[in-house]
Amino acid sequence: MTPEIAYAVAAMVFYGLGDFIYKRAAAAGIRADHFLVVQAWIFCPLIILYALVTHTLVLKPAGLWGSLAGVFVFIGFYNFIRSLATGSVSTNAAIFRLNFVVTAVLAIGFLGEPLTVSKVAGLVLALFATWLLLGAHDPNAPARDAARRSLILVLLATLAFGAATFFHTVGLRQGASPETLVAGQAVLFMPLAMVFLYLVEGKIRPAPATWPYAATAAVLLLIAFLFLLSALTHGQASVLVPIAQMGFVVTATFGIVFLKEPFNLRKAAGLVAALAALAVLAAS
């Protein structure tokens, strides 16, 4: 196993655990805007401190790609957390982590990464998996309208997060370090989350119950982002991002085992198709 593949697999595990924490927070009634503010308060100083200690914070124009990514990461996480309020984590996390399709298409189209038969097959399998998962909802869901809103939110989150990873990749190609890009992301993400909460509530005072969930997610995501960007420093986004986004398998497994979410034939087929897509792309 090459170092970049190992980094991508590590990112996969931590992204999956982070998504599971999001669902637990949603189930506990934690609001998405409260969650993201606390997550940002923990994430931002941690990444800056880490980058300073490791001497990897290098201020250069390429680091601004990380800040642009921060806007899209906020949009992605906000809508993903909101989608979990009524959606199944084993389904929504799988759809959300298929954001690698967006990243792969952008990397092939704008960064000149090769388009091979295996990559095309992987993307087709990923789209097929998404279609299967769209029909794999809990039959006991409270309302069809709520399920539809959940799907719209998670699809918006998927598009936004895929674009964010592409912007990180562009920054890496222009010479920015992974730590600089993640710090740039955090520096814009934190005020954006705070302003959004203030506009909604007229104050910035997250509920105390938010802290355990958001702090845990912040640490998990910090590790995941650093592993993924370290992988992308040495390899193709259209190959490594799919591996990292296989974290939905971790999330879905936890959701089915610990939250007793339903597991039907269509959901099983969707997960198998998604795994097949990731395997094909990783081997390309």
Stockholm file with secondary structure:
# STOCKHOLM 1.0

chainA/1-284         MTPEIAYAVAAMVFYGLGDFIYKRAAAAGIRADHFLVVQAWIFCPLIILYALVTHTLVLKPAGLWGSLAGVFVFIGFYNFIRSLATGSVSTNAAIFRLNFVVTAVLAIGFLGEPLTVSKVAGLVLALFATWLLLGAHDPNAPARDAARRSLILVLLATLAFGAATFFHTVGLRQGASPETLVAGQAVLFMPLAMVFLYLVEGKIRPAPATWPYAATAAVLLLIAFLFLLSALTHGQASVLVPIAQMGFVVTATFGIVFLKEPFNLRKAAGLVAALAALAVLAAS
#=GR chainA/1-284 SS CCHHHHHHHHHHHHHHHHHHHHHHHHHTTCCHHHHHHHHHHHHHHHHHHHHHHTTCCCCCGGGHHHHHHHHHHHHHHHHHHHHTTTSCHHHHHHHHGGGHHHHHHHHHHHSCCCCCHHHHHHHHHHHHHHHHHHTCCCTTCSCHHHHHHHHHHHHHHHHHHHHHHHHHHHHHHTTCCHHHHHHHHHHHHHHHHHHHHHHHHSSCCCCTTHHHHHHHHHHHHHHHHHHHHHHHTTSCHHHHHHHHGGGHHHHHHHHHHHSCCCCCHHHHHHHHHHHHHHHHHHTC
#=GC SS_cons         CCHHHHHHHHHHHHHHHHHHHHHHHHHTTCCHHHHHHHHHHHHHHHHHHHHHHTTCCCCCGGGHHHHHHHHHHHHHHHHHHHHTTTSCHHHHHHHHGGGHHHHHHHHHHHSCCCCCHHHHHHHHHHHHHHHHHHTCCCTTCSCHHHHHHHHHHHHHHHHHHHHHHHHHHHHHHTTCCHHHHHHHHHHHHHHHHHHHHHHHHSSCCCCTTHHHHHHHHHHHHHHHHHHHHHHHTTSCHHHHHHHHGGGHHHHHHHHHHHSCCCCCHHHHHHHHHHHHHHHHHHTC
//
